[in-house]
Amino acid sequence: MTYARANAAQRGLRRLGASRPGSWLFARTLHHIDRPVHRITHGRHTFASLVSGLPVVMLTTTGARSGRPRSVPVLGLPTVDGLAVIASNYGQDHHPAWCHNLRTNPRGHVRVDGVPRPFHAREAEGDERARIWRAALEVYPGFARYQPRAADRRIAVFVLDRVDIGA
């Protein structure tokens, strides 16, 4: 759902999430609320997806140091290039842990509408990254506010290419 098609409450929550205080609050609390809602709805929703109308998915990567599975709710953007995820980390000056995990081990799975899908991640660059970034801004304009706050890092954009189970 694009920002323009969201209702007033959803647009308000998206604006709050883009603000410094909202980013600070959501970065520290939202995943604690999203996980139980995700379990209760059998992987179909997170709290964030229900109240904001954003396409939140559960991304599972392999920990770069631990080697253990790590699951985190992220905005999953369906694009012409495939399902994209953006490592904005609410505009913090460091990448989220899942970004490091994908760079170390690009295989994982993502749960979309309750269905797990295996993927191989690749970092988008050039025209593809620019196209995905523009599409992301149509859904969540807050990304534009995150980039200047992200300090010297460039926010990474990943495409999760679906893989066959036997691959």
C-alpha positions, -999 to +999 in steps of 0.1 A: +000+000+000+015+033-010+016+062+014-011+080-006-035+051-002-029+047+036-056+060+059-049+090+082-039+069+112-015+048+091+000+079+076+004+094+111+022+063+123+045+064+093+053+100+100+060+092+136+083+064+126+103+088+104+108+113+132+138+112+155+118+104+186+096+079+168+126+062+152+143+060+186+112+045+202+104+020+174+140+008+170+140-002+207+105-016+211+087-025+179+104-059+173+094-070+208+058-064+200+060-077+164+073-112+172+044-123+194+018-108+170+036-127+142+034-160+162-003-154+171-013-147+135+007-178+122+031-155+104+006-135+085+010-102+103+031-082+126+019-054+149+036-029+126+019-043+095-016-042+112-014-006+124+007+010+097-005-009+066+032-015+057+043-048+041+063-061+070+078-096+066+098-118+090+134-121+077+155-150+089+193-149+084+222-168+098+242-149+124+275-138+110+294-147+142+271-172+159+259-192+129+225-193+145+192-184+129+182-148+135+147-135+127+137-099+125+106-080+112+115-058+082+097-039+055+094-062+025+088-043-007+075-062-037+092-047-067+097-056-103+132-068-093+118-091-066+112-087-028+134-060-016+145-051+020+162-019+030+188-018+058+178+017+071+179+007+108+157+037+115+185+061+103+209+050+129+246+054+122+252+017+119+238-011+097+213-034+113+228-068+123+208-086+096+226-065+069+260-079+082+244-114+083+233-112+047+267-100+035+283-129+053+258-155+043+232-144+017+209-174+021+179-174+044+142-174+044+115-148+046+079-154+058+054-135+036+017-139+044+025-169+066+044-187+040+082-192+043+102-186+012+139-195+008+160-168-008+195-158-019+201-121-012+221-098-034+228-061-027+212-039-053+235-013-070+232+014-097+199+017-116+183-012-098+190+003-064+177+037-075+145+021-089+139+002-057+147+033-035+121+053-055+095+026-051+103+024-013+097+061-009+063+057-025+054+032+003+073+048+032+086+084+026+104+081+060+134+065+043+143+099+029+146+112+064+167+083+075+194+087+049+208+120+062+207+106+098+226+075+088+259+094+091+285+083+066+270+050+057+250+043+026+217+025+034+220-009+018+192-023-004+189-060-009+169-081-033+158-115-020+159-138-050+136-168-045+154-201-047+140-236-053+139-259-023+163-283-040+188-256-051 
